[in-house]
Amino acid sequence: MSQVQDLLTPIPSAYHTDERAAIQEMAREFAMKRVLPVANELDPVQGEIPADIRKEMGELGFFGILAPEEIGGLGLGVFEYCLVTEELSRAWMSTASIIARASMVSRSDFPLPDAEEKMRQVVRGEYLGAFAMSEPGAGSDIASVRCKAELDGDEWVITGQKMWVTFADGANYLVVVARTEPYDPKRRHAGIRQFFVPKEPGSFPDGITGTPMRKIGYHGWKTWELALDGVRIPKSYVLGGRKDAKPGADPNEGFKRAARHMAVPRVHTAARAIGLARGALEDALQYSQERIQFDQRISDFQNTRFKLAEMATKVEAARALMYSVANDADHGVMRAREAAMCKLFASDMAEEVTSQALQIYGGSGYTSEYAVERYWRDARLTRIFEGTSEIQMKIISDSLLPKPGRK
């Protein structure tokens, strides 16, 4: 198995440093020895990520990869973030996802008086957020948000519904996307802003009720539908731009902020998808050498060998694209188009590769006795969250062609 892993995950010489190799090896050892056994035990029963796993992840610095060293972070880049993410996702995608809950609010944007101490808690994984953007009628189309925020004296009052809010119960705060102006079809993006709503882990604040959503995968934590009914927060708890959101501020600032901040999460999702595909591939390689049919290992059949060869090639191609985009980001160039391409290619690849791996397992793959079905279920989600594959194709095509209807 170690030979398979070494074959599949070297850091190319153009990007290789001893520090990156050490981080990758450390993350891999933690993922395989600590996370994978827990995932194999808890995911089939929809158990949650244990507190001790989260604590260890904080001690290893996984929540502070992108945070500056002066507040306890590692001060590293998107490249290292992706290295760690792939390794964690290879074991359990939910652990690769929870580290993103440390980057919901930037250091300069934290609206609390003890922001510096809160950021130190963030990088230890002790103060994490959840993102509440989607609604029953607003998914990938952010401009369709109907949740409203009205200024009442020195407080914002937020009312509306939110869906797909993963970790809403366990988070220390919510970032809620809401409108400060009535919806206008001619100015769909105007008045959209993000609001900081503090809460206690394990409960919801006054005015918020939640219902867990029944998912087919992405276990390890709950995903919620939330109802906000007159939730009150201080006026200063609007994130980004003018804190009062009065006339004079860019009316599209909130929408631009939400769209702008999707680039790194999309590369992060590509890393998660690659980890899932690699897990399925490595397991299928191992299984194909153990499974005997017609008096020989199924790995001896040309069909199986060629299938595995094609799977491995697609994993490597997705990783090469991810490395390129992550490297550009760390050199100050993060383009929406390339981030979209990375997410599109990796997530589509992951669904295909995990499905092929399950096919190699045959009937055994369609049971919870093997992790391959988990990789398959979770890979399907990567084509949906952080913008569907169709949204990524829209971003890419809009960057290549004039908008439809324009000559």
C-alpha positions as CSV (number, residue, x, y, z in Angstrom):
1,M,0.0,0.0,0.0
2,S,2.8,2.4,0.8
3,Q,4.2,1.9,-2.7
4,V,0.9,2.8,-4.2
5,Q,0.7,6.0,-2.1
6,D,4.2,7.0,-3.0
7,L,3.4,6.5,-6.7
8,L,0.2,8.6,-6.5
9,T,1.2,11.6,-4.3
10,P,4.7,13.0,-4.9
11,I,5.0,16.7,-4.9
12,P,6.4,17.7,-8.3
13,S,9.9,19.2,-8.2
14,A,8.7,22.6,-9.4
15,Y,6.7,22.9,-6.1
16,H,8.6,20.6,-3.8
17,T,10.1,21.9,-0.6
18,D,11.2,19.9,2.4
19,E,8.7,21.8,4.5
20,R,5.8,20.8,2.2
21,A,6.9,17.2,2.1
22,A,7.0,17.2,5.9
23,I,3.5,18.7,6.2
24,Q,2.1,16.2,3.7
25,E,3.7,13.3,5.5
26,M,2.4,14.5,8.9
27,A,-1.1,15.0,7.5
28,R,-1.1,11.6,5.8
29,E,0.1,9.8,9.0
30,F,-2.6,11.5,11.1
31,A,-5.3,10.8,8.5
32,M,-4.5,7.2,8.0
33,K,-3.8,6.2,11.6
34,R,-6.3,8.4,13.5
35,V,-9.0,9.6,11.2
36,L,-9.6,6.6,8.9
37,P,-10.4,4.1,11.6
38,V,-12.8,6.5,13.2
39,A,-14.4,7.3,9.9
40,N,-14.9,3.6,9.1
41,E,-16.6,3.1,12.5
42,L,-18.7,6.2,12.7
43,D,-19.7,7.1,9.1
44,P,-21.9,4.0,8.6
45,V,-23.9,5.0,11.7
46,Q,-23.9,8.7,10.9
47,G,-21.8,9.5,14.0
48,E,-20.1,12.9,14.5
49,I,-16.5,13.8,14.4
50,P,-15.1,13.1,17.9
51,A,-13.9,16.0,20.0
52,D,-10.5,14.5,20.5
53,I,-10.0,14.3,16.7
54,R,-10.8,18.0,16.4
55,K,-8.5,18.8,19.3
56,E,-5.6,16.9,17.7
57,M,-6.2,18.7,14.4
58,G,-6.0,22.0,16.2
59,E,-2.7,20.9,17.9
60,L,-1.3,20.0,14.5
61,G,-2.1,23.4,13.2
62,F,-4.7,22.4,10.5
63,F,-7.1,25.1,11.4
64,G,-4.4,27.8,11.2
65,I,-2.6,26.8,7.9
66,L,-3.5,30.2,6.3
67,A,-3.4,32.3,9.5
68,P,-0.4,34.4,10.3
69,E,2.2,33.2,12.8
70,E,1.7,36.1,15.2
71,I,-1.7,34.8,16.2
72,G,-0.6,31.2,16.4
73,G,-1.1,30.1,12.8
74,L,1.3,28.4,10.4
75,G,1.5,31.4,8.0
76,L,1.4,29.1,5.0
77,G,-0.4,29.2,1.7
78,V,-3.2,27.7,-0.4
79,F,-0.8,25.1,-1.6
80,E,-0.2,23.7,1.9
81,Y,-3.9,24.1,2.6
82,C,-4.6,21.8,-0.3
83,L,-1.9,19.3,0.6
84,V,-3.5,18.8,4.1
85,T,-7.0,18.8,2.7
86,E,-6.3,16.0,0.2
87,E,-4.8,13.8,2.9
88,L,-7.7,14.4,5.4
89,S,-10.3,13.8,2.7
90,R,-8.7,10.6,1.7
91,A,-9.7,9.4,5.2
92,W,-13.0,11.3,5.8
93,M,-14.1,14.3,3.8
94,S,-15.8,15.8,6.8
95,T,-12.5,16.3,8.6
96,A,-11.1,18.0,5.5
97,S,-14.1,20.3,5.4
98,I,-14.2,21.3,9.1
99,I,-10.8,23.1,8.8
100,A,-12.6,25.6,6.4
101,R,-14.8,26.7,9.3
102,A,-11.7,28.6,10.6
103,S,-11.7,31.0,7.6
104,M,-15.3,32.3,7.7
105,V,-14.3,35.7,9.0
106,S,-11.0,37.5,8.3
107,R,-8.8,38.8,11.1
108,S,-9.4,42.5,10.1
109,D,-13.2,41.9,9.8
110,F,-13.9,40.2,13.2
111,P,-16.5,42.5,14.8
112,L,-15.9,41.4,18.4
113,P,-13.9,43.6,20.9
114,D,-11.6,40.6,21.8
115,A,-11.0,39.8,18.1
116,E,-7.3,39.1,18.6
117,E,-8.0,36.4,21.3
118,K,-10.9,35.0,19.2
119,M,-8.6,34.6,16.2
120,R,-6.1,32.6,18.4
121,Q,-9.0,30.4,19.4
122,V,-9.9,30.0,15.7
123,V,-6.4,28.7,14.8
124,R,-6.7,26.2,17.6
125,G,-10.0,25.0,16.2
126,E,-11.9,26.3,19.3
127,Y,-13.9,29.0,17.7
128,L,-15.4,28.0,14.4
129,G,-18.2,29.3,12.1
130,A,-20.9,28.1,9.8
131,F,-22.0,29.8,6.5
132,A,-25.7,30.4,6.0
133,M,-26.2,31.5,2.4
134,S,-28.5,29.1,0.5
135,E,-32.3,29.2,0.9
136,P,-35.2,27.2,-0.4
137,G,-35.3,29.4,-3.5
138,A,-31.7,30.5,-3.6
139,G,-28.9,28.0,-4.1
140,S,-26.1,28.7,-6.6
141,D,-28.0,32.0,-7.5
142,I,-26.8,34.2,-4.7
143,A,-28.7,37.2,-6.0
144,S,-32.0,35.4,-5.3
145,V,-31.5,35.6,-1.5
146,R,-34.7,36.8,0.2
147,C,-33.6,36.7,3.9
148,K,-33.8,40.3,5.0
149,A,-31.9,42.4,7.5
150,E,-33.5,45.7,8.7
151,L,-31.8,48.3,10.8
152,D,-33.8,49.1,14.0
153,G,-31.9,51.7,15.9
154,D,-28.5,50.3,16.8
155,E,-29.4,46.7,15.8
156,W,-30.0,44.6,12.7
157,V,-33.1,42.5,12.7
158,I,-32.7,39.4,10.5
159,T,-35.7,37.3,9.3
160,G,-35.8,34.5,6.7
161,Q,-34.9,30.9,6.0
162,K,-31.6,29.2,5.3
163,M,-30.7,25.7,4.1
164,W,-27.6,23.6,3.8
165,V,-26.0,25.2,6.9
166,T,-23.5,22.5,7.8
167,F,-22.2,22.6,11.4
168,A,-24.8,25.2,12.4
169,D,-25.3,23.5,15.8
170,G,-21.6,23.1,16.7
171,A,-20.4,26.5,15.4
172,N,-19.6,29.5,17.6
173,Y,-21.1,31.9,15.1
174,L,-23.0,32.0,11.9
175,V,-22.2,34.1,8.8
176,V,-25.7,34.9,7.4
177,V,-26.2,36.3,3.9
178,A,-29.2,38.7,3.9
179,R,-30.7,41.7,2.1
180,T,-30.7,45.2,3.4
181,E,-32.9,46.3,0.5
182,P,-36.1,44.8,-0.9
183,Y,-35.6,42.4,-3.8
184,D,-35.6,44.2,-7.1
185,P,-35.4,42.1,-10.4
186,K,-33.6,45.0,-12.0
187,R,-31.0,45.3,-9.2
188,R,-30.8,41.7,-8.1
189,H,-27.4,42.0,-6.5
190,A,-28.0,45.2,-4.6
191,G,-28.2,45.2,-0.8
192,I,-26.8,41.7,-0.2
193,R,-24.6,41.7,2.9
194,Q,-23.0,39.2,5.3
195,F,-23.8,39.4,9.0
196,F,-22.0,38.0,12.0
197,V,-24.4,36.1,14.4
198,P,-22.7,34.8,17.6
199,K,-24.0,31.7,19.3
200,E,-23.1,29.0,21.8
201,P,-22.0,25.6,20.4
202,G,-24.7,23.0,20.8
203,S,-27.6,25.5,20.7
204,F,-29.2,28.3,18.7
205,P,-29.7,31.9,19.8
206,D,-33.1,33.5,20.4
207,G,-34.9,33.8,17.1
208,I,-33.3,30.8,15.4
209,T,-34.7,27.3,15.2
210,G,-33.2,24.5,13.2
211,T,-34.1,21.1,11.7
212,P,-31.3,18.6,10.7
213,M,-31.5,17.6,7.0
214,R,-31.5,14.0,6.1
215,K,-28.4,13.5,3.9
216,I,-27.2,10.4,2.1
217,G,-23.6,11.3,2.9
218,Y,-21.2,13.9,4.3
219,H,-21.7,12.4,7.7
220,G,-19.6,13.3,10.8
221,W,-21.6,16.5,11.4
222,K,-25.1,17.7,10.8
223,T,-26.4,20.0,8.0
224,W,-29.4,22.2,9.0
225,E,-32.4,24.1,7.7
226,L,-32.7,27.3,9.8
227,A,-35.6,29.6,10.4
228,L,-34.6,33.1,11.5
229,D,-37.4,35.2,13.1
230,G,-36.4,38.6,14.3
231,V,-32.8,37.7,15.2
232,R,-31.1,40.8,16.7
233,I,-27.4,41.7,16.4
234,P,-25.5,44.9,16.9
235,K,-25.2,47.3,14.0
236,S,-21.4,46.8,13.8
237,Y,-21.9,43.0,13.1
238,V,-22.2,43.5,9.3
239,L,-19.1,42.1,7.7
240,G,-17.0,44.0,5.1
241,G,-17.4,47.5,3.6
242,R,-19.4,50.2,5.4
243,K,-20.5,48.9,8.8
244,D,-23.7,50.8,8.7
245,A,-24.6,49.7,5.1
246,K,-26.2,53.1,4.6
247,P,-26.5,54.8,1.2
248,G,-23.1,55.7,-0.2
249,A,-21.7,52.2,0.2
250,D,-21.4,50.1,-2.9
251,P,-24.9,48.4,-3.2
252,N,-23.3,45.3,-4.7
253,E,-20.5,45.0,-2.1
254,G,-22.0,42.1,-0.3
255,F,-22.7,40.1,-3.4
256,K,-19.2,40.8,-4.7
257,R,-17.7,39.8,-1.3
258,A,-19.6,36.5,-1.4
259,A,-18.6,35.8,-5.0
260,R,-15.0,36.9,-4.5
261,H,-14.5,34.6,-1.5
262,M,-15.6,31.5,-3.4
263,A,-12.2,31.0,-5.2
264,V,-10.2,29.5,-2.4
265,P,-13.1,27.3,-1.2
266,R,-13.4,26.0,-4.8
267,V,-9.8,25.0,-4.9
268,H,-10.3,23.5,-1.4
269,T,-13.2,21.5,-2.8
270,A,-11.0,20.2,-5.6
271,A,-8.5,19.0,-3.0
272,R,-11.3,17.2,-1.2
273,A,-12.5,15.6,-4.4
274,I,-9.0,14.4,-5.2
275,G,-8.6,12.9,-1.7
276,L,-11.8,11.0,-2.2
277,A,-10.8,9.7,-5.6
278,R,-7.4,8.7,-4.3
279,G,-8.9,6.8,-1.4
280,A,-11.2,4.9,-3.7
281,L,-8.3,4.2,-6.1
282,E,-5.9,3.0,-3.5
283,D,-8.5,0.8,-1.9
284,A,-9.5,-0.6,-5.3
285,L,-5.9,-1.3,-6.2
286,Q,-5.5,-3.3,-2.9
287,Y,-8.8,-5.1,-3.3
288,S,-8.1,-6.1,-6.9
289,Q,-5.0,-7.9,-5.7
290,E,-7.0,-9.8,-3.1
291,R,-10.2,-10.7,-4.9
292,I,-10.0,-14.1,-6.7
293,Q,-12.3,-14.9,-9.6
294,F,-11.8,-17.6,-12.2
295,D,-8.8,-18.8,-10.3
296,Q,-6.9,-15.6,-10.6
297,R,-6.7,-12.2,-9.0
298,I,-9.0,-9.7,-10.7
299,S,-6.0,-7.4,-11.0
300,D,-4.7,-9.8,-13.6
301,F,-7.5,-9.1,-16.0
302,Q,-6.7,-6.5,-18.6
303,N,-10.0,-4.8,-18.2
304,T,-9.3,-4.2,-14.5
305,R,-5.8,-3.1,-15.1
306,F,-6.7,-0.6,-17.8
307,K,-9.5,0.7,-15.7
308,L,-7.2,1.3,-12.8
309,A,-4.6,2.9,-15.1
310,E,-7.2,5.4,-16.4
311,M,-8.4,6.2,-12.9
312,A,-4.9,6.9,-11.7
313,T,-4.2,9.2,-14.7
314,K,-7.3,11.2,-14.0
315,V,-6.4,11.6,-10.3
316,E,-3.0,12.9,-11.3
317,A,-4.3,15.2,-13.9
318,A,-6.7,16.8,-11.4
319,R,-3.9,17.1,-8.9
320,A,-1.6,18.8,-11.4
321,L,-4.3,21.4,-12.1
322,M,-4.9,22.0,-8.4
323,Y,-1.2,22.4,-7.7
324,S,-0.9,25.0,-10.5
325,V,-3.9,27.0,-9.4
326,A,-2.8,26.9,-5.7
327,N,0.7,27.9,-6.6
328,D,-0.6,30.9,-8.6
329,A,-2.8,31.9,-5.6
330,D,0.2,31.9,-3.4
331,H,2.0,34.2,-5.9
332,G,-0.9,36.7,-5.7
333,V,-2.9,35.4,-8.7
334,M,-6.2,33.8,-8.0
335,R,-8.5,33.9,-11.1
336,A,-12.1,32.9,-10.8
337,R,-12.0,31.0,-14.1
338,E,-9.0,28.8,-13.1
339,A,-10.5,28.1,-9.7
340,A,-13.8,27.1,-11.4
341,M,-11.9,24.9,-13.8
342,C,-10.1,23.2,-11.0
343,K,-13.3,22.5,-9.0
344,L,-15.2,21.4,-12.1
345,F,-12.5,19.0,-13.3
346,A,-11.7,17.5,-9.9
347,S,-15.2,17.0,-8.8
348,D,-16.4,15.4,-12.0
349,M,-13.3,13.2,-11.9
350,A,-14.0,12.1,-8.3
351,E,-17.5,11.0,-9.1
352,E,-16.3,8.9,-12.0
353,V,-13.2,7.4,-10.3
354,T,-15.1,6.5,-7.1
355,S,-17.9,4.9,-9.2
356,Q,-15.3,2.9,-11.1
357,A,-13.7,1.8,-7.9
358,L,-17.1,0.7,-6.6
359,Q,-17.5,-1.3,-9.8
360,I,-14.2,-3.1,-9.2
361,Y,-15.5,-4.2,-5.7
362,G,-18.7,-5.5,-7.4
363,G,-21.5,-6.3,-4.9
364,S,-19.2,-5.8,-2.0
365,G,-18.8,-2.2,-3.0
366,Y,-22.5,-1.6,-2.5
367,T,-22.3,-2.3,1.2
368,S,-21.1,-0.3,4.1
369,E,-18.5,-2.9,4.9
370,Y,-15.9,-1.1,2.7
371,A,-15.1,2.6,2.7
372,V,-15.4,2.8,-1.1
373,E,-19.2,3.5,-0.9
374,R,-18.4,6.5,1.4
375,Y,-16.0,7.9,-1.1
376,W,-18.6,7.4,-3.8
377,R,-21.4,9.2,-1.8
378,D,-19.2,12.1,-0.7
379,A,-17.7,12.5,-4.2
380,R,-21.2,13.1,-5.6
381,L,-21.6,16.1,-3.3
382,T,-18.4,17.8,-4.5
383,R,-20.2,18.4,-7.8
384,I,-22.9,20.3,-5.9
385,F,-21.5,22.4,-3.1
386,E,-19.4,25.5,-3.4
387,G,-21.2,26.1,-6.7
388,T,-22.5,23.2,-8.9
389,S,-20.6,21.9,-11.9
390,E,-23.1,23.9,-14.0
391,I,-22.2,27.1,-12.2
392,Q,-18.5,26.4,-12.8
393,M,-19.2,25.9,-16.5
394,K,-21.1,29.2,-16.6
395,I,-18.2,31.0,-14.9
396,I,-15.7,29.5,-17.4
397,S,-17.8,30.1,-20.5
398,D,-18.6,33.7,-19.5
399,S,-14.9,34.3,-19.3
400,L,-14.4,33.0,-22.8
401,L,-17.5,34.3,-24.6
402,P,-19.7,37.4,-24.6
403,K,-22.7,37.1,-22.4
404,P,-25.7,35.4,-24.1
405,G,-27.8,37.9,-26.1
406,R,-25.0,40.4,-26.7
407,K,-23.6,40.9,-30.1
